[in-house]
Amino acid sequence: MIIHYARLSQFPKVFRSMTGLTVPEFDDVVDDLAVRYARAEKKRLSRPNRQRSIGAGHPSHLSVIDQILLTVVWLRLYPTHEVLGYLFGVSDSTARRAIERMLPLLEQSGQDTMRMPDPGKRQHRQLDALLKDLPELMVVVDSFEQRVQRPAARSTADRYYSGKKRQHTLKGQVAIHEQTGQVVDVSDSVPGPTADIKLLEQSGLMARLPDGVGAMGDLAYVGIDKLDDQHVGAAPRRKPRGQPRPIEDVAYNTAFSRRRIGVEHTIGRMRRYQAITMTDRNHRQDHTARVRAIAGLANRQIEARLMR
């Protein structure tokens, strides 16, 4: 049976399984992308080298809403273009073109959902006294890796081989609002062996934080406090080499972990979308766009939960 929005939306549980979104959440995405799509189509059809007049050519087999649905299903389940085309009753090339058209719009939409914490709207919370020196408002930074197909060139393959994962990977970094759990920043994707602290430095996130907002990460971010003089950076305390871990450090790290656990939940929510979980089949192309598009979808889910 061919998938269309009009039919699939009648089965909310199936719809959520295939898209990761409820029907109202998906409708919000469609409302946002409709204006962006119209603007992008006007620009595409008005290009100087276009040989046909606007309106000429075969009409699309898929409506705009079905093109968006196809792209979100691709992000969620990551089927091949052949399988995706079969599900939507179109050719694999039509499915590929729909993704190429909608993914940049979803990336833009995702970026627009990312907002840094506002120090003027802080909510006073009961914070652990052990962390009294840390700002009340923090963004929590973490990274994840996705396996990629081994590059043919040996020199390129070596650049992408992650000793930690023992496979070739791409790495992405996300920063989340500590209080809401929403993604506030996504870095450009880099080869997997790149150190987390190096990626944070390359992304320039610390310099872009609002005044009064700090950043925290796990043990991979030891040294974060030295990246920017204007913003506080924090990481857990390392165990002294050759010595037992002090009891006060155990208590500190426990309190620290409680504050940063939200980033794990958000990354877990994002990695339900198989386009950044399964082995990459896109030859390492458009990885950043996929992460940002999925981050936007996750933000919409979290926002809907917060409004309940």
C-alpha positions as CSV (number, residue, x, y, z in Angstrom):
1,M,0.0,0.0,0.0
2,I,1.4,3.4,-1.0
3,I,2.1,5.8,1.8
4,H,0.5,9.3,1.8
5,Y,0.0,11.8,4.6
6,A,-3.8,11.7,4.3
7,R,-3.9,8.0,5.0
8,L,-1.0,7.6,7.4
9,S,-2.2,10.4,9.6
10,Q,-5.3,8.4,10.3
11,F,-3.1,5.9,12.3
12,P,-1.4,8.0,15.0
13,K,0.7,5.2,16.5
14,V,2.0,4.0,13.1
15,F,2.6,7.7,12.1
16,R,4.7,8.2,15.2
17,S,6.7,5.0,14.7
18,M,7.5,6.0,11.2
19,T,8.3,9.7,11.8
20,G,9.2,10.0,15.5
21,L,6.6,12.8,15.7
22,T,2.9,13.0,16.6
23,V,0.6,14.2,13.9
24,P,0.3,17.7,15.4
25,E,4.1,18.0,15.8
26,F,4.5,17.0,12.1
27,D,1.8,19.5,11.1
28,D,3.9,22.3,12.9
29,V,6.9,21.2,10.8
30,V,4.8,21.4,7.6
31,D,3.5,24.9,8.5
32,D,7.1,26.1,9.0
33,L,8.4,24.5,5.9
34,A,5.6,25.6,3.6
35,V,6.9,29.2,3.5
36,R,10.5,28.1,3.2
37,Y,9.6,25.7,0.3
38,A,7.7,28.4,-1.6
39,R,10.6,30.8,-1.3
40,A,13.1,28.1,-2.3
41,E,11.0,27.0,-5.3
42,K,10.6,30.6,-6.5
43,K,14.4,31.0,-6.4
44,R,15.0,27.7,-8.2
45,L,12.5,28.4,-10.9
46,S,13.7,31.9,-11.5
47,R,17.3,31.0,-12.0
48,P,18.9,32.8,-15.0
49,N,20.0,29.6,-16.8
50,R,16.5,28.0,-16.7
51,Q,15.4,27.1,-20.2
52,R,11.7,26.4,-19.6
53,S,9.1,29.0,-18.5
54,I,7.7,28.7,-15.0
55,G,4.9,26.1,-15.0
56,A,6.3,24.0,-17.8
57,G,7.5,20.4,-17.2
58,H,5.9,17.4,-15.6
59,P,4.2,18.1,-12.3
60,S,5.7,16.4,-9.2
61,H,4.3,13.0,-8.3
62,L,4.4,14.0,-4.6
63,S,2.6,16.9,-3.0
64,V,4.8,19.2,-0.8
65,I,3.4,17.6,2.4
66,D,4.3,14.1,1.1
67,Q,7.8,15.2,0.2
68,I,8.3,16.4,3.7
69,L,6.8,13.2,5.1
70,L,9.1,11.1,2.8
71,T,12.2,13.0,4.1
72,V,11.2,12.7,7.7
73,V,10.6,8.9,7.3
74,W,14.0,8.7,5.6
75,L,15.6,10.4,8.6
76,R,13.7,8.2,11.1
77,L,14.1,4.8,9.4
78,Y,17.0,5.4,6.9
79,P,15.8,3.0,4.2
80,T,17.5,3.0,0.8
81,H,16.1,5.2,-1.9
82,E,14.7,2.2,-3.7
83,V,12.7,1.1,-0.7
84,L,11.6,4.6,0.1
85,G,10.4,5.1,-3.5
86,Y,8.5,1.8,-3.3
87,L,6.8,2.9,-0.1
88,F,5.7,6.2,-1.6
89,G,4.9,4.9,-5.1
90,V,7.6,6.8,-6.9
91,S,11.0,6.0,-8.4
92,D,14.2,6.0,-6.4
93,S,15.4,9.1,-8.2
94,T,12.2,10.9,-7.3
95,A,12.7,10.0,-3.7
96,R,16.3,11.2,-3.8
97,R,15.3,14.5,-5.4
98,A,12.6,15.0,-2.7
99,I,15.2,14.5,0.0
100,E,17.7,16.8,-1.7
101,R,15.0,19.5,-1.8
102,M,13.6,19.1,1.7
103,L,16.7,18.3,3.8
104,P,18.2,21.8,3.6
105,L,14.8,23.3,4.6
106,L,14.6,21.0,7.5
107,E,18.2,21.9,8.5
108,Q,17.2,25.7,8.4
109,S,14.1,25.0,10.4
110,G,16.1,23.0,12.9
111,Q,18.6,25.8,13.4
112,D,15.8,28.2,14.0
113,T,14.6,26.1,16.9
114,M,18.1,26.5,18.6
115,R,18.2,29.3,21.1
116,M,20.9,30.0,23.6
117,P,19.7,30.2,27.3
118,D,18.5,33.7,28.2
119,P,20.2,34.9,31.4
120,G,17.3,37.3,31.8
121,K,14.8,34.5,32.1
122,R,16.7,32.2,34.5
123,Q,14.7,30.1,36.9
124,H,16.1,30.0,40.4
125,R,16.7,26.4,41.3
126,Q,18.0,24.5,44.3
127,L,21.5,23.6,43.1
128,D,24.0,21.3,44.9
129,A,26.2,23.3,47.2
130,L,29.2,21.3,45.8
131,L,28.7,23.1,42.5
132,K,28.2,26.6,43.9
133,D,31.1,28.0,41.8
134,L,29.3,27.1,38.6
135,P,26.9,29.4,36.9
136,E,23.2,28.8,37.4
137,L,22.7,28.7,33.6
138,M,24.8,26.2,31.7
139,V,24.8,24.5,28.3
140,V,25.8,20.8,28.3
141,V,28.1,19.7,25.5
142,D,28.6,16.2,24.3
143,S,29.5,14.4,21.0
144,F,28.5,11.2,19.3
145,E,30.0,9.1,16.5
146,Q,28.3,7.4,13.5
147,R,30.0,4.6,11.5
148,V,30.8,5.4,7.9
149,Q,31.8,3.2,5.0
150,R,35.6,2.8,4.7
151,P,36.9,5.4,2.3
152,A,38.7,3.9,-0.7
153,A,41.9,6.0,-0.3
154,R,44.2,4.8,2.5
155,S,45.0,8.4,3.5
156,T,41.4,9.3,3.8
157,A,40.5,6.1,5.6
158,D,43.2,6.8,8.2
159,R,41.7,10.2,8.9
160,Y,38.3,8.7,9.7
161,Y,39.5,5.6,11.7
162,S,38.4,6.0,15.3
163,G,40.5,4.0,17.7
164,K,37.8,4.3,20.4
165,K,35.1,2.8,18.2
166,R,37.5,0.6,16.1
167,Q,35.8,1.6,12.9
168,H,35.6,4.6,10.5
169,T,33.3,7.3,11.9
170,L,32.0,10.8,11.7
171,K,31.7,12.9,14.9
172,G,29.0,15.4,15.7
173,Q,28.8,17.8,18.7
174,V,25.6,19.0,20.3
175,A,25.0,21.5,23.1
176,I,21.8,21.5,25.0
177,H,20.0,23.8,27.4
178,E,20.5,22.3,30.8
179,Q,17.1,23.2,32.1
180,T,14.9,22.4,29.1
181,G,16.9,19.7,27.3
182,Q,16.5,21.4,24.0
183,V,19.4,21.5,21.5
184,V,20.9,25.0,21.3
185,D,23.8,24.4,18.9
186,V,25.1,21.7,16.5
187,S,28.7,21.8,15.3
188,D,29.9,20.9,11.8
189,S,30.6,17.2,11.6
190,V,34.3,16.1,11.6
191,P,36.3,12.9,11.3
192,G,35.7,10.5,14.2
193,P,39.3,10.6,15.7
194,T,38.9,14.4,16.4
195,A,39.2,14.9,20.2
196,D,36.0,16.2,21.8
197,I,37.8,19.2,23.4
198,K,39.4,20.0,20.0
199,L,36.0,19.9,18.3
200,L,34.6,22.2,20.9
201,E,37.4,24.7,20.3
202,Q,37.0,24.5,16.5
203,S,33.2,25.1,16.8
204,G,33.7,28.4,18.6
205,L,30.8,27.6,20.9
206,M,32.3,29.1,24.0
207,A,32.8,32.5,22.5
208,R,29.2,32.5,21.3
209,L,27.6,31.9,24.7
210,P,25.6,34.7,26.2
211,D,27.1,36.6,29.2
212,G,26.4,34.7,32.4
213,V,26.1,31.3,30.7
214,G,28.7,28.6,31.1
215,A,29.4,25.2,29.5
216,M,30.0,21.8,31.0
217,G,31.0,18.4,29.6
218,D,32.2,15.0,30.6
219,L,35.8,13.9,31.1
220,A,36.6,14.3,27.4
221,Y,36.3,18.1,28.0
222,V,38.9,18.4,30.7
223,G,40.6,21.7,29.9
224,I,37.3,23.4,28.9
225,D,37.9,26.1,31.5
226,K,40.9,27.3,29.5
227,L,39.1,27.8,26.2
228,D,37.5,31.2,26.9
229,D,38.2,33.8,29.5
230,Q,34.7,35.3,29.4
231,H,32.7,32.1,30.1
232,V,33.0,29.4,32.7
233,G,33.8,25.9,31.5
234,A,33.5,22.9,33.8
235,A,34.3,19.2,33.6
236,P,34.4,16.3,36.2
237,R,37.4,15.8,38.4
238,R,39.9,13.2,37.2
239,K,41.2,10.5,39.4
240,P,44.8,11.3,40.5
241,R,47.3,9.0,38.8
242,G,48.4,6.1,41.0
243,Q,46.3,7.3,43.9
244,P,42.8,6.5,45.1
245,R,40.1,9.0,44.2
246,P,39.4,11.4,47.1
247,I,35.9,11.1,48.6
248,E,35.2,14.7,48.0
249,D,35.8,14.2,44.3
250,V,33.4,11.3,44.2
251,A,30.7,13.5,45.7
252,Y,31.5,16.4,43.3
253,N,31.4,14.1,40.2
254,T,28.1,12.6,41.3
255,A,26.5,16.1,41.7
256,F,28.1,17.1,38.4
257,S,26.6,14.1,36.6
258,R,23.1,15.0,37.8
259,R,23.4,18.4,36.1
260,R,24.6,17.0,32.8
261,I,22.4,13.9,32.4
262,G,20.0,15.8,30.2
263,V,22.4,15.8,27.3
264,E,22.4,12.0,27.3
265,H,18.6,12.0,27.1
266,T,18.5,14.4,24.2
267,I,21.2,12.6,22.2
268,G,19.2,9.4,22.9
269,R,16.1,11.0,21.5
270,M,18.0,12.2,18.4
271,R,19.6,8.8,17.8
272,R,16.2,7.2,17.4
273,Y,16.5,8.7,13.9
274,Q,18.4,6.0,12.1
275,A,19.9,8.5,9.6
276,I,22.5,9.3,12.2
277,T,22.7,5.9,13.9
278,M,23.0,3.3,11.1
279,T,26.1,3.0,9.0
280,D,26.2,6.1,6.8
281,R,25.5,5.4,3.1
282,N,25.8,8.9,1.9
283,H,29.6,8.9,1.6
284,R,29.9,11.3,4.5
285,Q,27.9,14.0,2.6
286,D,25.2,16.2,4.3
287,H,25.9,14.7,7.7
288,T,25.8,18.1,9.5
289,A,22.5,18.9,7.7
290,R,21.0,15.6,8.9
291,V,22.1,16.2,12.5
292,R,20.6,19.8,12.5
293,A,17.4,18.6,10.9
294,I,17.0,15.9,13.5
295,A,17.9,18.2,16.3
296,G,15.1,20.5,15.1
297,L,12.6,17.6,15.1
298,A,13.8,16.6,18.6
299,N,13.4,20.2,19.8
300,R,9.8,20.3,18.6
301,Q,9.1,17.1,20.5
302,I,10.6,18.5,23.7
303,E,8.8,21.8,23.3
304,A,5.5,19.9,23.0
305,R,6.3,18.0,26.1
306,L,7.1,21.1,28.1
307,M,3.9,22.8,27.1
308,R,1.7,19.9,28.3
